[in-house]
Amino acid sequence: MNIFRLAGDMTHLASVLVLLLKIHTIKSCAGISLKTQELYALVFATRYLDIFTDYISLYNSMMKLIFLGSSFSIVWYIRHHKIVRRSYDKEHDTFRHLFLVLPCLLLALVIHERFTFKEVMWTFSIYLEAVAILPQLVLLQRTRNIDNLTGQYVFLLGAYRAFYIVNWIYRYFTEPHFVHWITWIAGLVQTALYADFFYYYFQSWKNNVKLELPA
């Protein structure tokens, strides 16, 4: 653990709290992609298969439980809550997210560190997380109506991964033999997908105008 990883974890946690705040208090999921949330639920479900078998630390276990519980609860809210589901933009959230799942699974079966069930599922979750934000970004481009909480949620998700990249660089120079190409490349791809959003986010903040993405 170092300050950069802690910052990444806290930023990731903050993104979840912002989204839950929007859904629970405003009773709205407007601008939120159910497709992306379903992909994140699958990411955490396959990444944390060891949650009840491999104990690392209380912090680690608590974070796993929080991300598992929050991801599935968000999906439930959008799909089944009698008020929240009314604000779901099904018309524009049409990205075929299942087409992301199969390529990531096939890639995990081919490129992995060890050919075991848990390791392949963990690798699959890394690949899938790298592209899970795509339906959300496409939805924001289509609607061009980005409220403050949705913008903050997406920004915090991108910032979390950016902090993790700094964490990897720090560990590479401070820990011997710290090399994880799969995680590094997937993380760079994931961060690159946010580049366009970051640009318009900072432009809107700088000029004090409403955030909009080009169609």
C-alpha positions as CSV (number, residue, x, y, z in Angstrom):
1,M,0.0,0.0,0.0
2,N,1.2,3.5,-0.8
3,I,-0.4,6.9,-1.1
4,F,-1.1,6.6,-4.8
5,R,-3.0,3.3,-4.4
6,L,-4.9,4.6,-1.4
7,A,-5.8,7.7,-3.5
8,G,-7.0,5.4,-6.3
9,D,-9.1,3.3,-3.9
10,M,-10.6,6.3,-2.3
11,T,-11.4,7.9,-5.6
12,H,-13.0,4.7,-6.8
13,L,-15.0,4.5,-3.6
14,A,-16.0,8.2,-4.0
15,S,-17.3,7.5,-7.6
16,V,-19.6,4.7,-6.2
17,L,-20.8,6.9,-3.4
18,V,-21.6,9.8,-5.8
19,L,-23.6,7.4,-8.0
20,L,-25.5,5.9,-5.0
21,L,-26.2,9.4,-3.8
22,K,-27.7,10.3,-7.1
23,I,-29.8,7.2,-7.2
24,H,-30.9,7.0,-3.6
25,T,-31.5,10.7,-2.8
26,I,-32.7,12.0,-6.1
27,K,-34.4,8.7,-7.1
28,S,-33.0,9.1,-10.6
29,C,-30.6,7.2,-12.9
30,A,-30.9,9.6,-15.8
31,G,-27.7,9.6,-17.7
32,I,-26.4,6.4,-16.2
33,S,-25.8,3.4,-18.4
34,L,-27.3,0.2,-17.1
35,K,-25.0,-1.7,-19.6
36,T,-21.9,-0.3,-17.9
37,Q,-23.2,-1.1,-14.5
38,E,-23.9,-4.7,-15.5
39,L,-20.4,-4.9,-16.9
40,Y,-18.9,-3.6,-13.6
41,A,-21.0,-6.1,-11.6
42,L,-19.5,-8.9,-13.8
43,V,-16.0,-7.4,-13.3
44,F,-16.2,-7.6,-9.5
45,A,-18.0,-10.9,-9.4
46,T,-15.2,-12.6,-11.5
47,R,-12.4,-10.7,-9.8
48,Y,-13.3,-11.4,-6.3
49,L,-13.9,-15.2,-6.4
50,D,-11.3,-15.5,-3.7
51,I,-13.2,-13.3,-1.2
52,F,-14.1,-16.1,1.1
53,T,-11.0,-18.3,0.6
54,D,-8.0,-16.0,0.5
55,Y,-7.7,-13.4,3.3
56,I,-5.2,-10.6,2.7
57,S,-6.3,-7.9,5.1
58,L,-9.5,-6.4,6.7
59,Y,-9.1,-3.4,4.4
60,N,-8.9,-5.6,1.3
61,S,-11.9,-7.7,2.3
62,M,-14.0,-4.6,3.1
63,M,-13.2,-3.0,-0.2
64,K,-14.2,-6.2,-2.1
65,L,-17.5,-6.4,-0.2
66,I,-18.2,-2.7,-0.8
67,F,-17.6,-2.9,-4.6
68,L,-19.5,-6.2,-5.0
69,G,-22.5,-5.0,-3.0
70,S,-22.7,-1.6,-4.5
71,S,-22.4,-2.8,-8.1
72,F,-25.2,-5.3,-7.8
73,S,-27.4,-2.9,-5.8
74,I,-27.0,-0.2,-8.5
75,V,-28.1,-2.7,-11.2
76,W,-31.0,-3.7,-9.0
77,Y,-32.0,0.0,-8.5
78,I,-32.0,0.7,-12.2
79,R,-33.8,-2.5,-13.2
80,H,-36.3,-2.9,-10.4
81,H,-36.8,0.2,-8.2
82,K,-40.3,1.4,-9.0
83,I,-39.3,5.1,-9.1
84,V,-35.6,5.0,-10.2
85,R,-36.3,2.7,-13.2
86,R,-38.6,5.3,-14.7
87,S,-35.7,7.6,-15.4
88,Y,-33.6,5.0,-17.1
89,D,-32.9,6.1,-20.7
90,K,-33.4,2.7,-22.4
91,E,-33.9,4.4,-25.8
92,H,-30.3,5.7,-25.9
93,D,-28.5,3.1,-23.8
94,T,-28.3,0.6,-26.6
95,F,-24.6,-0.3,-26.7
96,R,-24.3,-4.1,-27.3
97,H,-22.3,-4.6,-24.2
98,L,-22.4,-8.4,-24.4
99,F,-20.1,-8.1,-27.5
100,L,-17.4,-6.8,-25.1
101,V,-17.7,-9.8,-22.8
102,L,-16.8,-12.6,-25.3
103,P,-13.7,-11.0,-26.7
104,C,-12.4,-10.3,-23.2
105,L,-13.1,-13.9,-22.1
106,L,-11.3,-15.3,-25.2
107,L,-8.4,-12.9,-24.6
108,A,-8.1,-14.1,-21.0
109,L,-8.1,-17.7,-22.1
110,V,-5.2,-16.9,-24.5
111,I,-3.2,-14.3,-22.5
112,H,-2.9,-14.9,-18.8
113,E,-0.2,-15.4,-16.2
114,R,-1.4,-18.9,-15.0
115,F,-4.0,-21.2,-16.6
116,T,-6.2,-21.8,-13.6
117,F,-9.9,-20.9,-13.2
118,K,-9.4,-18.1,-10.7
119,E,-6.5,-16.6,-12.6
120,V,-8.3,-16.7,-16.0
121,M,-11.4,-15.1,-14.4
122,W,-9.2,-12.4,-12.7
123,T,-7.6,-11.7,-16.0
124,F,-11.0,-11.6,-17.7
125,S,-12.1,-9.0,-15.2
126,I,-9.0,-6.8,-15.9
127,Y,-9.7,-6.8,-19.6
128,L,-13.4,-6.2,-19.1
129,E,-12.9,-3.3,-16.7
130,A,-10.7,-1.6,-19.3
131,V,-13.7,-1.3,-21.7
132,A,-16.7,-1.4,-19.3
133,I,-17.0,2.4,-19.5
134,L,-17.7,2.4,-23.2
135,P,-21.5,2.1,-23.0
136,Q,-21.6,5.0,-20.5
137,L,-19.5,7.3,-22.7
138,V,-21.6,6.4,-25.7
139,L,-24.8,7.2,-23.8
140,L,-23.4,10.6,-22.7
141,Q,-22.4,11.4,-26.3
142,R,-25.9,10.5,-27.5
143,T,-27.9,12.4,-25.0
144,R,-25.4,15.3,-24.5
145,N,-27.3,16.0,-21.3
146,I,-24.8,15.5,-18.4
147,D,-25.9,16.5,-15.0
148,N,-23.4,17.5,-12.3
149,L,-23.4,14.2,-10.4
150,T,-23.1,12.0,-13.5
151,G,-20.2,14.1,-14.7
152,Q,-18.5,13.8,-11.3
153,Y,-19.1,10.0,-11.3
154,V,-17.4,9.5,-14.6
155,F,-14.6,11.8,-13.8
156,L,-13.9,10.0,-10.5
157,L,-13.9,6.7,-12.3
158,G,-11.2,7.9,-14.7
159,A,-9.2,9.5,-11.9
160,Y,-9.2,6.3,-10.0
161,R,-7.5,4.5,-12.8
162,A,-5.1,7.4,-13.4
163,F,-4.0,7.2,-9.7
164,Y,-3.4,3.4,-10.2
165,I,-1.1,4.1,-13.1
166,V,1.0,6.4,-10.9
167,N,0.9,3.7,-8.2
168,W,2.3,1.1,-10.7
169,I,5.1,3.5,-11.8
170,Y,6.0,4.2,-8.1
171,R,6.1,0.4,-7.3
172,Y,8.1,-0.3,-10.5
173,F,10.9,2.0,-9.2
174,T,10.6,1.0,-5.5
175,E,9.9,-2.8,-5.6
176,P,12.2,-5.3,-7.2
177,H,10.7,-7.5,-10.0
178,F,7.4,-5.6,-10.0
179,V,6.2,-6.3,-13.6
180,H,2.5,-6.9,-14.5
181,W,2.1,-6.3,-18.2
182,I,-1.5,-7.5,-18.4
183,T,-2.6,-5.0,-15.7
184,W,-0.5,-2.2,-17.1
185,I,-1.7,-2.4,-20.7
186,A,-5.3,-2.8,-19.7
187,G,-5.0,0.1,-17.3
188,L,-3.5,2.3,-20.1
189,V,-6.3,1.4,-22.5
190,Q,-8.9,2.2,-19.8
191,T,-7.4,5.5,-19.0
192,A,-7.1,6.4,-22.7
193,L,-10.8,5.9,-23.2
194,Y,-11.4,8.7,-20.7
195,A,-9.1,11.2,-22.5
196,D,-11.9,12.8,-24.5
197,F,-14.2,13.1,-21.5
198,F,-11.4,14.6,-19.4
199,Y,-10.8,17.2,-22.0
200,Y,-14.4,18.4,-22.1
201,Y,-14.8,18.0,-18.3
202,F,-11.9,20.4,-17.6
203,Q,-13.1,22.8,-20.4
204,S,-16.5,23.0,-18.8
205,W,-14.9,23.6,-15.3
206,K,-12.5,26.2,-16.7
207,N,-15.2,28.1,-18.5
208,N,-17.9,27.5,-15.9
209,V,-20.3,26.1,-18.4
210,K,-22.5,22.9,-18.5
211,L,-20.6,19.8,-19.5
212,E,-21.5,18.5,-23.0
213,L,-19.8,15.9,-25.1
214,P,-19.7,16.2,-28.9
215,A,-22.2,13.9,-30.7
